[in-house]
Amino acid sequence: MAVDYDLVIIGASPEGIFAAATAASLNARVALVEQPFKGHLSRSDAIYSRTLTRAIGFSKQFKDVSECGWFSFSSNSEITPTPSIQLGEVQSWAKQVLCYQAEYNSLAILASLGVDVIMGSGSFCELPRQAFIVKERRLRSRAYLIATGSAPTILDLDTLEQIGYLTTADLWQENNLESIGDRLAILGETPIAVELAQNFARLGKDIYIISESQRILPAEDPEVSQLIQAVLEAEGVKILTASPVTQVKSIERKKWVQAGDRAVEVDEIILALGRSPNIQGLNLEKVDVKFGIRGIKLNKKLQTTNPRIYACGDVAGGYQFLHIAQYEASIAVKNALFAPYFHVDYRTIPWAIFTTPQLGRVGMTEAQARKRYGKDVFVVRQYFKSITFAQVLGENTGFCKLVVRSNGEILGAHLVGSEAAEYIGTIALALQQKIKLRAIANLFSPFPTLSDILNKSAREWQRANLNRNKTLHNFLKSLFICRRNWSS
Ligand SMILES: Cc1cc2nc3c(=O)[nH]c(=O)nc-3n(C[C@H](O)[C@H](O)[C@H](O)COP(=O)(O)OP(=O)(O)OC[C@H]3O[C@@H](n4cnc5c(N)ncnc54)[C@H](O)[C@@H]3O)c2cc1C
């Protein structure tokens, strides 16, 4: 029996909008169902967070350059004036960016591309035939894509509701950012927790990161989380790891958090524990779509346990980065419209954590590579303190760690350094196109730039690789001895 659509997408998330535009550009018949606005979108958090990091970065740079004497201030006072951040202005700027974003990614643009945009909350039904019901319309389609995103995970602790807390979403509401107290406990070890902690510490707040894990950023290479932990602690952040929160209580208008065997007194608790899927009311059980607390269960083709229903982005509890959500959408759309043939391959997709210094990462950690390739794994490191432009910027903290096979195949790259997110893409492309490290050794970046560290690391690997290759090493040695002897 004929159906009305090739693809019905649920959720106008960045990945849902991307999927709809992609499918429409392929002349597929597409519907996109978006629920009435519920006041919070995690893409907004990303923009608010980035804008705050940028503003705080400027004020830190201003303080740093004024201390290194580059500028003289005509004011009579001995004290170097330090800019104080206008959080309200920073938020308005972020709001402006969100307006631009909304313009470029508007549902009206999708409708003009031929997408049937339906505003309403709907749910799946199985009988008499599988469909998505919204506003009394039965949307019958060859395939469906769930892209409803996620919401902040709330800690399941009795007294927490009563004591009160803020999620990462609440921070940007009303004037919470301005009125938040001076002592904060940030619960979680996620990139969001770490970015927030550094920002608040740089705003002069007294910050605790409280994590159940053995280390912050547990998904990252241990050398990366160690360095970022050291930077945060040097900036005054107190990090309590392996410290599950077992109790919160309020005493004399202060909030007490029992974390492991320590109790800390704070003004506010911020939950940055990760994300929970937006699946309420979708009736997934009725259409055999299995899910867990972290998200909808998917195979490598992004099919749910119901092969005609796909999902992508934060609702599946994966990497929770906007660009990765859109990458997943690109795979799901191909599989849904043509044939379920395409697999996701996250090994070639980079991501970033916007602390200062930034993390840029792609591919395997050293431990993952050794587990997979055993002895045929080599690690090469270069430090930003040896990079000219990092010295010019006065941002010498950090390293480039490349994980490579003896044949030069790149398995992973971990860059912790200034603007690392901007040039991790070079290694990601090499990984994606199976380009060997020697090609990066022959890629001379403009001087002086930070990306010079990639070339320097690759050349260091080449040198070490030559030293490991005794035959070639000895051959070259004897060749040049001969040539010297022959030359007059
Ligand atoms: C503090 C913070 C900082 C971040 N920083 C970054 C960063 O620097 N870089 C990065 O790549 N990512 C970052 N992210 C993650 C990024 O924001 C998300 O991965 C990305 O925006 C996708 O989010 P989402 O899928 O949750 O979609 P959302 O933006 O939350 O959209 C979900 C959409 O689905 C709709 N919806 C929900 N339920 C239903 C339903 N039942 N029916 C119909 N529609 C529904 C909602 O109305 C909404 O439009 C950050 C996230 C946070 C919280």
Ligand as a Chemical Component Dictionary entry (heavy atoms), coordinates in Angstrom:
data_LIG
# 
_chem_comp.id                   LIG 
_chem_comp.type                 NON-POLYMER 
_chem_comp.pdbx_formal_charge   0 
_chem_comp.three_letter_code    LIG 
# 
loop_
_chem_comp_atom.comp_id 
_chem_comp_atom.atom_id 
_chem_comp_atom.alt_atom_id 
_chem_comp_atom.type_symbol 
_chem_comp_atom.charge 
_chem_comp_atom.model_Cartn_x 
_chem_comp_atom.model_Cartn_y 
_chem_comp_atom.model_Cartn_z 
_chem_comp_atom.pdbx_ordinal 
LIG C1  C1  C 0 26.325 23.559 27.599 1  
LIG C2  C2  C 0 26.466 22.871 26.266 2  
LIG C3  C3  C 0 27.546 23.197 25.470 3  
LIG C4  C4  C 0 27.689 22.548 24.237 4  
LIG N1  N1  N 0 28.760 22.885 23.479 5  
LIG C5  C5  C 0 28.905 22.269 22.300 6  
LIG C6  C6  C 0 30.001 22.603 21.463 7  
LIG O1  O1  O 0 30.824 23.446 21.784 8  
LIG N2  N2  N 0 30.124 21.946 20.274 9  
LIG C7  C7  C 0 29.217 20.996 19.874 10 
LIG O2  O2  O 0 29.382 20.416 18.799 11 
LIG N3  N3  N 0 28.157 20.672 20.641 12 
LIG C8  C8  C 0 27.998 21.287 21.833 13 
LIG N4  N4  N 0 26.931 20.960 22.602 14 
LIG C9  C9  C 0 26.034 19.897 22.149 15 
LIG C10 C10 C 0 25.107 20.437 21.078 16 
LIG O3  O3  O 0 24.436 21.547 21.566 17 
LIG C11 C11 C 0 24.125 19.327 20.701 18 
LIG O4  O4  O 0 24.827 18.169 20.410 19 
LIG C12 C12 C 0 23.363 19.722 19.445 20 
LIG O5  O5  O 0 22.832 20.982 19.607 21 
LIG C13 C13 C 0 22.247 18.769 19.207 22 
LIG O6  O6  O 0 21.429 18.962 20.288 23 
LIG P1  P1  P 0 20.082 18.199 20.431 24 
LIG O7  O7  O 0 20.086 17.013 19.536 25 
LIG O8  O8  O 0 19.854 17.968 21.856 26 
LIG O9  O9  O 0 19.028 19.194 19.822 27 
LIG P2  P2  P 0 18.227 20.417 20.419 28 
LIG O10 O10 O 0 18.895 21.654 19.975 29 
LIG O11 O11 O 0 17.888 20.276 21.850 30 
LIG O12 O12 O 0 16.881 20.200 19.566 31 
LIG C14 C14 C 0 15.977 19.154 19.851 32 
LIG C15 C15 C 0 14.755 19.501 19.011 33 
LIG O13 O13 O 0 13.823 18.440 19.055 34 
LIG C16 C16 C 0 12.540 18.969 19.377 35 
LIG N5  N5  N 0 11.786 17.928 20.065 36 
LIG C17 C17 C 0 12.071 17.369 21.260 37 
LIG N6  N6  N 0 11.142 16.428 21.561 38 
LIG C18 C18 C 0 10.253 16.400 20.528 39 
LIG C19 C19 C 0 9.075  15.649 20.231 40 
LIG N7  N7  N 0 8.622  14.736 21.087 41 
LIG N8  N8  N 0 8.419  15.895 19.076 42 
LIG C20 C20 C 0 8.893  16.819 18.195 43 
LIG N9  N9  N 0 10.004 17.576 18.420 44 
LIG C21 C21 C 0 10.673 17.360 19.558 45 
LIG C22 C22 C 0 12.837 20.174 20.269 46 
LIG O14 O14 O 0 11.756 21.096 20.266 47 
LIG C23 C23 C 0 14.062 20.741 19.569 48 
LIG O15 O15 O 0 13.745 21.584 18.496 49 
LIG C24 C24 C 0 26.745 21.578 23.813 50 
LIG C25 C25 C 0 25.645 21.249 24.613 51 
LIG C26 C26 C 0 25.505 21.892 25.837 52 
LIG C27 C27 C 0 24.326 21.508 26.673 53 
# 
loop_
_chem_comp_bond.comp_id 
_chem_comp_bond.atom_id_1 
_chem_comp_bond.atom_id_2 
_chem_comp_bond.value_order 
_chem_comp_bond.pdbx_ordinal 
LIG C1  C2  SING 1  
LIG C2  C3  SING 2  
LIG C2  C26 DOUB 3  
LIG C3  C4  DOUB 4  
LIG C4  N1  SING 5  
LIG C4  C24 SING 6  
LIG N1  C5  DOUB 7  
LIG C5  C6  SING 8  
LIG C5  C8  SING 9  
LIG C6  O1  DOUB 10 
LIG C6  N2  SING 11 
LIG N2  C7  SING 12 
LIG C7  O2  DOUB 13 
LIG C7  N3  SING 14 
LIG N3  C8  DOUB 15 
LIG C8  N4  SING 16 
LIG N4  C9  SING 17 
LIG N4  C24 SING 18 
LIG C9  C10 SING 19 
LIG C10 O3  SING 20 
LIG C10 C11 SING 21 
LIG C11 O4  SING 22 
LIG C11 C12 SING 23 
LIG C12 O5  SING 24 
LIG C12 C13 SING 25 
LIG C13 O6  SING 26 
LIG O6  P1  SING 27 
LIG P1  O7  DOUB 28 
LIG P1  O8  SING 29 
LIG P1  O9  SING 30 
LIG O9  P2  SING 31 
LIG P2  O10 DOUB 32 
LIG P2  O11 SING 33 
LIG P2  O12 SING 34 
LIG O12 C14 SING 35 
LIG C14 C15 SING 36 
LIG C15 O13 SING 37 
LIG C15 C23 SING 38 
LIG O13 C16 SING 39 
LIG C16 N5  SING 40 
LIG C16 C22 SING 41 
LIG N5  C17 SING 42 
LIG N5  C21 SING 43 
LIG C17 N6  DOUB 44 
LIG N6  C18 SING 45 
LIG C18 C19 SING 46 
LIG C18 C21 DOUB 47 
LIG C19 N7  SING 48 
LIG C19 N8  DOUB 49 
LIG N8  C20 SING 50 
LIG C20 N9  DOUB 51 
LIG N9  C21 SING 52 
LIG C22 O14 SING 53 
LIG C22 C23 SING 54 
LIG C23 O15 SING 55 
LIG C24 C25 DOUB 56 
LIG C25 C26 SING 57 
LIG C26 C27 SING 58 
# 
